Amino acid sequence: MSKVENVIAAQPRNEFGDNASRRLRKSGFTPAVIYGRGKESVPVMLKTEEWQVASAKGTNLYTVVLEGKKIPALVKEVQFNHLKNYVYHVDFQAVDMTAEIHASVALHAFGECYGASHGGVLEQELHELPVTCRPDALPDLIKVDVTKLQVGEALTVGQLVLPDGVKVHGLDPEEIVFHVVRPTEETEPEAGAAEGAAEPEAINEQKAEARAAEKEKAKK
């Protein structure tokens, strides 16, 4: 996990509905909500510019400051309008820093893959890893060294090197994360097939020659 505390300020939100959300966004705020552990959810709003800066760090855990109170919270969901390119709602989940949580962490390959540089293709089958850990041990992402993978080899969940305090949650250790496959080769048509394709043309030529000969005879 990043050693930097990721702090984002929030303000209470008292208006709800699509129209209210549009007004908020036009005034430079993004609607959000903090879901509590066994408590009622708290609707809030974030300054859009501050959220853009904070979210660009790619972190999972934030300290949401609301009316002077610090709330440790995970980003549960970010709802994004892809057509107009803006975030229209953020969901946080408040967490207990002393208790383990379940979360998903992005997997990224690093290193020059041996198999990929020798004719193979590196493919990633698993892009996020479900883990269990305490919130302060949650990594922003997990880097996977694929340097030694050769053509035909795979790297599985059970072979991943995880940060201290982080455990895989609910996956088969044999599930493939990365593997190097041989590229699909285009097969050339067999000789017999090529000959077979040429036969109709030869037959047509023979028929044309026969018709021409018959016409010559008719003229005589």
Contacts in CASP RR format, 6 or more apart in sequence:
PFRMAT RR
TARGET T0000
AUTHOR 0000-0000-0000
METHOD contacts of the structure
MODEL  1
MSKVENVIAAQPRNEFGDNASRRLRKSGFTPAVIYGRGKESVPVMLKTEE
WQVASAKGTNLYTVVLEGKKIPALVKEVQFNHLKNYVYHVDFQAVDMTAE
IHASVALHAFGECYGASHGGVLEQELHELPVTCRPDALPDLIKVDVTKLQ
VGEALTVGQLVLPDGVKVHGLDPEEIVFHVVRPTEETEPEAGAAEGAAEP
EAINEQKAEARAAEKEKAKK
1 61 0 8 1.000
1 136 0 8 1.000
1 137 0 8 1.000
1 138 0 8 1.000
1 139 0 8 1.000
1 140 0 8 1.000
1 163 0 8 1.000
2 57 0 8 1.000
2 59 0 8 1.000
2 140 0 8 1.000
4 57 0 8 1.000
5 63 0 8 1.000
6 54 0 8 1.000
6 57 0 8 1.000
6 59 0 8 1.000
6 61 0 8 1.000
6 62 0 8 1.000
6 63 0 8 1.000
7 54 0 8 1.000
7 62 0 8 1.000
7 63 0 8 1.000
7 65 0 8 1.000
8 46 0 8 1.000
8 50 0 8 1.000
8 51 0 8 1.000
8 54 0 8 1.000
8 62 0 8 1.000
8 63 0 8 1.000
8 64 0 8 1.000
8 65 0 8 1.000
9 46 0 8 1.000
9 47 0 8 1.000
9 50 0 8 1.000
9 64 0 8 1.000
9 65 0 8 1.000
10 32 0 8 1.000
10 34 0 8 1.000
10 44 0 8 1.000
10 45 0 8 1.000
10 46 0 8 1.000
10 64 0 8 1.000
10 65 0 8 1.000
10 66 0 8 1.000
11 29 0 8 1.000
11 44 0 8 1.000
11 45 0 8 1.000
11 46 0 8 1.000
11 66 0 8 1.000
12 42 0 8 1.000
12 43 0 8 1.000
12 44 0 8 1.000
12 45 0 8 1.000
12 66 0 8 1.000
12 67 0 8 1.000
13 24 0 8 1.000
13 31 0 8 1.000
13 32 0 8 1.000
13 43 0 8 1.000
13 44 0 8 1.000
13 45 0 8 1.000
14 43 0 8 1.000
15 23 0 8 1.000
15 24 0 8 1.000
16 43 0 8 1.000
21 31 0 8 1.000
21 88 0 8 1.000
21 89 0 8 1.000
24 30 0 8 1.000
24 31 0 8 1.000
24 45 0 8 1.000
25 31 0 8 1.000
25 48 0 8 1.000
25 86 0 8 1.000
25 88 0 8 1.000
28 47 0 8 1.000
28 48 0 8 1.000
28 49 0 8 1.000
29 45 0 8 1.000
29 46 0 8 1.000
29 47 0 8 1.000
29 48 0 8 1.000
30 45 0 8 1.000
30 46 0 8 1.000
30 47 0 8 1.000
30 48 0 8 1.000
30 51 0 8 1.000
30 87 0 8 1.000
30 88 0 8 1.000
30 89 0 8 1.000
30 90 0 8 1.000
31 43 0 8 1.000
31 45 0 8 1.000
31 88 0 8 1.000
31 89 0 8 1.000
31 90 0 8 1.000
32 43 0 8 1.000
32 44 0 8 1.000
32 45 0 8 1.000
32 46 0 8 1.000
32 89 0 8 1.000
32 90 0 8 1.000
32 91 0 8 1.000
32 92 0 8 1.000
33 41 0 8 1.000
33 42 0 8 1.000
33 43 0 8 1.000
33 44 0 8 1.000
33 89 0 8 1.000
33 90 0 8 1.000
33 91 0 8 1.000
33 92 0 8 1.000
34 41 0 8 1.000
34 42 0 8 1.000
34 44 0 8 1.000
34 64 0 8 1.000
34 66 0 8 1.000
34 71 0 8 1.000
34 73 0 8 1.000
34 92 0 8 1.000
34 93 0 8 1.000
34 94 0 8 1.000
35 41 0 8 1.000
35 76 0 8 1.000
35 91 0 8 1.000
35 92 0 8 1.000
35 93 0 8 1.000
35 94 0 8 1.000
36 42 0 8 1.000
36 93 0 8 1.000
36 94 0 8 1.000
37 94 0 8 1.000
37 95 0 8 1.000
37 96 0 8 1.000
39 94 0 8 1.000
42 66 0 8 1.000
44 64 0 8 1.000
44 66 0 8 1.000
46 90 0 8 1.000
48 87 0 8 1.000
51 87 0 8 1.000
51 90 0 8 1.000
54 62 0 8 1.000
55 75 0 8 1.000
55 78 0 8 1.000
55 87 0 8 1.000
57 140 0 8 1.000
58 140 0 8 1.000
58 141 0 8 1.000
59 140 0 8 1.000
60 74 0 8 1.000
60 75 0 8 1.000
60 103 0 8 1.000
60 105 0 8 1.000
60 138 0 8 1.000
60 140 0 8 1.000
61 72 0 8 1.000
61 73 0 8 1.000
61 74 0 8 1.000
61 95 0 8 1.000
61 135 0 8 1.000
61 136 0 8 1.000
61 138 0 8 1.000
62 72 0 8 1.000
62 73 0 8 1.000
62 74 0 8 1.000
62 75 0 8 1.000
62 92 0 8 1.000
63 70 0 8 1.000
63 71 0 8 1.000
63 72 0 8 1.000
63 73 0 8 1.000
64 70 0 8 1.000
64 71 0 8 1.000
64 72 0 8 1.000
64 73 0 8 1.000
64 92 0 8 1.000
65 71 0 8 1.000
71 92 0 8 1.000
71 94 0 8 1.000
72 94 0 8 1.000
72 95 0 8 1.000
72 96 0 8 1.000
72 97 0 8 1.000
72 135 0 8 1.000
73 92 0 8 1.000
73 93 0 8 1.000
73 94 0 8 1.000
73 95 0 8 1.000
74 92 0 8 1.000
74 93 0 8 1.000
74 95 0 8 1.000
74 101 0 8 1.000
74 103 0 8 1.000
74 135 0 8 1.000
74 138 0 8 1.000
75 90 0 8 1.000
75 91 0 8 1.000
75 92 0 8 1.000
75 93 0 8 1.000
76 91 0 8 1.000
76 92 0 8 1.000
76 93 0 8 1.000
77 90 0 8 1.000
77 91 0 8 1.000
78 87 0 8 1.000
78 89 0 8 1.000
78 90 0 8 1.000
78 91 0 8 1.000
79 87 0 8 1.000
79 88 0 8 1.000
79 89 0 8 1.000
79 90 0 8 1.000
79 91 0 8 1.000
80 86 0 8 1.000
80 87 0 8 1.000
80 88 0 8 1.000
81 87 0 8 1.000
81 88 0 8 1.000
95 101 0 8 1.000
95 135 0 8 1.000
96 135 0 8 1.000
97 134 0 8 1.000
97 135 0 8 1.000
97 136 0 8 1.000
98 134 0 8 1.000
99 134 0 8 1.000
100 132 0 8 1.000
100 133 0 8 1.000
100 134 0 8 1.000
101 132 0 8 1.000
101 133 0 8 1.000
101 134 0 8 1.000
101 135 0 8 1.000
101 138 0 8 1.000
102 130 0 8 1.000
102 131 0 8 1.000
102 132 0 8 1.000
102 169 0 8 1.000
103 130 0 8 1.000
103 131 0 8 1.000
103 133 0 8 1.000
103 138 0 8 1.000
104 128 0 8 1.000
104 129 0 8 1.000
104 130 0 8 1.000
104 131 0 8 1.000
105 128 0 8 1.000
105 129 0 8 1.000
105 131 0 8 1.000
105 138 0 8 1.000
105 139 0 8 1.000
105 140 0 8 1.000
105 141 0 8 1.000
105 142 0 8 1.000
105 166 0 8 1.000
106 127 0 8 1.000
106 128 0 8 1.000
106 129 0 8 1.000
106 140 0 8 1.000
106 141 0 8 1.000
106 142 0 8 1.000
107 124 0 8 1.000
107 126 0 8 1.000
107 127 0 8 1.000
107 128 0 8 1.000
107 129 0 8 1.000
107 141 0 8 1.000
107 142 0 8 1.000
107 144 0 8 1.000
107 177 0 8 1.000
108 141 0 8 1.000
108 142 0 8 1.000
108 143 0 8 1.000
108 144 0 8 1.000
109 122 0 8 1.000
109 124 0 8 1.000
109 143 0 8 1.000
109 144 0 8 1.000
109 146 0 8 1.000
109 178 0 8 1.000
110 143 0 8 1.000
110 144 0 8 1.000
110 145 0 8 1.000
110 146 0 8 1.000
111 145 0 8 1.000
111 146 0 8 1.000
111 147 0 8 1.000
112 147 0 8 1.000
113 122 0 8 1.000
113 146 0 8 1.000
113 147 0 8 1.000
113 149 0 8 1.000
113 180 0 8 1.000
114 147 0 8 1.000
114 148 0 8 1.000
114 149 0 8 1.000
114 150 0 8 1.000
115 122 0 8 1.000
115 149 0 8 1.000
115 150 0 8 1.000
115 151 0 8 1.000
115 153 0 8 1.000
115 180 0 8 1.000
116 122 0 8 1.000
116 149 0 8 1.000
116 180 0 8 1.000
118 150 0 8 1.000
118 151 0 8 1.000
119 151 0 8 1.000
119 182 0 8 1.000
119 183 0 8 1.000
120 151 0 8 1.000
120 180 0 8 1.000
120 181 0 8 1.000
120 182 0 8 1.000
120 183 0 8 1.000
121 180 0 8 1.000
121 181 0 8 1.000
121 182 0 8 1.000
121 183 0 8 1.000
122 146 0 8 1.000
122 149 0 8 1.000
122 178 0 8 1.000
122 179 0 8 1.000
122 180 0 8 1.000
123 178 0 8 1.000
123 179 0 8 1.000
123 180 0 8 1.000
123 181 0 8 1.000
124 177 0 8 1.000
124 178 0 8 1.000
125 175 0 8 1.000
125 176 0 8 1.000
125 177 0 8 1.000
125 178 0 8 1.000
125 179 0 8 1.000
126 157 0 8 1.000
126 175 0 8 1.000
126 176 0 8 1.000
126 177 0 8 1.000
129 142 0 8 1.000
129 157 0 8 1.000
129 160 0 8 1.000
129 168 0 8 1.000
129 171 0 8 1.000
130 168 0 8 1.000
130 169 0 8 1.000
130 170 0 8 1.000
130 171 0 8 1.000
131 138 0 8 1.000
131 162 0 8 1.000
131 166 0 8 1.000
131 167 0 8 1.000
131 168 0 8 1.000
131 169 0 8 1.000
132 166 0 8 1.000
132 167 0 8 1.000
132 168 0 8 1.000
132 169 0 8 1.000
133 165 0 8 1.000
133 166 0 8 1.000
133 167 0 8 1.000
134 165 0 8 1.000
137 163 0 8 1.000
137 164 0 8 1.000
137 165 0 8 1.000
137 166 0 8 1.000
138 166 0 8 1.000
139 163 0 8 1.000
139 166 0 8 1.000
142 160 0 8 1.000
142 162 0 8 1.000
142 163 0 8 1.000
144 155 0 8 1.000
144 160 0 8 1.000
144 161 0 8 1.000
144 177 0 8 1.000
144 178 0 8 1.000
145 161 0 8 1.000
146 155 0 8 1.000
146 178 0 8 1.000
149 155 0 8 1.000
149 178 0 8 1.000
149 179 0 8 1.000
149 180 0 8 1.000
150 180 0 8 1.000
151 180 0 8 1.000
151 181 0 8 1.000
151 182 0 8 1.000
152 179 0 8 1.000
152 180 0 8 1.000
152 181 0 8 1.000
152 182 0 8 1.000
153 179 0 8 1.000
153 180 0 8 1.000
154 176 0 8 1.000
154 177 0 8 1.000
154 178 0 8 1.000
154 179 0 8 1.000
154 180 0 8 1.000
155 176 0 8 1.000
155 177 0 8 1.000
155 178 0 8 1.000
155 179 0 8 1.000
156 173 0 8 1.000
156 174 0 8 1.000
156 175 0 8 1.000
156 176 0 8 1.000
156 177 0 8 1.000
157 168 0 8 1.000
157 171 0 8 1.000
157 172 0 8 1.000
157 173 0 8 1.000
157 174 0 8 1.000
157 175 0 8 1.000
157 177 0 8 1.000
158 168 0 8 1.000
158 173 0 8 1.000
158 174 0 8 1.000
159 177 0 8 1.000
160 168 0 8 1.000
160 177 0 8 1.000
162 168 0 8 1.000
189 197 0 8 1.000
END
